[in-house]
Amino acid sequence: MGIHITVLGSGSGGNCALVATDTTALLVDAGLSCRQIAERLASVGRSLDNIHAVLLSHEHSDHVSALAVLCKHRAIPVFANRFTAEAVARDAGTRVAWRVFETGRSFQVGDITVESFSVPHDAQDPVGFVIHNGTASVGFATDLGHATRVVADRFRALDALVLESNHDVKMLQDNPHRPWATKQRILSRHGHLSNEDAARFAGEIVTDRLRHLVLAHLSRDCNKPELAYKTAATQLLQTGATHVQVTVSSQLEPTATLSV
């Protein structure tokens, strides 16, 4: 029994992914509107009624904006560390069924084990996840300024990886609509991974086991899907990892469901 992964939407406007086994279904972040999440789940034959938990990577609005509506109608468990839960609770405006975990610890949801670990990003206590069920495993790191040794160690034995490929550096630097301070924040070690950074990291941690690389959180105006894809695919080809399928997620529609 494997794991099925569908990125329902990813980008500056909102992030949410579905991870499911035959008996358990989780949302990783809930940054789309509740209506969008419901509609996109329906498009892949799923329903909010069948979601067993939500995992939060951090408190930024593009990862949590659906919580107030989602939790108003269902007492769905929401897993977050203490600092993320406290930051979200100040703005959620509704009661959330929190399940607070300690960063670095693992927890169980149905037949799925979730491992959490710190990532460098400009949030209270941002985390990445490795999600597995004893047969297959998938990693999530959609907001991180640089790939630390901890991140690399956690991602060396995966079947699938959802990894930020946020911007093309030149497009970001040349963008006339982004203030210089914003550009500096994005480029910092607690900002976001560029296409080149993501590709280089994927090439460093790829193994014979890794089957899928999903590029996530692409900037709407400082990146292009074809650029992100080409950068990652070229790097993997140079390392001989021709067995890895590269998928670029979209803000507008779900990816095809990947099974590992």
Helices and strands as residue ranges (DSSP letters): E 4-9, E 16-20, E 25-28, H 34-43, G 48-50, E 53-55, H 61-64, H 67-73, E 77-81, H 82-92, E 97-101, E 106-109, E 112-118, E 127-132, E 137-141, H 149-154, E 160-164, H 169-174, H 180-187, H 195-205, E 212-216, H 225-238, E 245-248, E 258-259
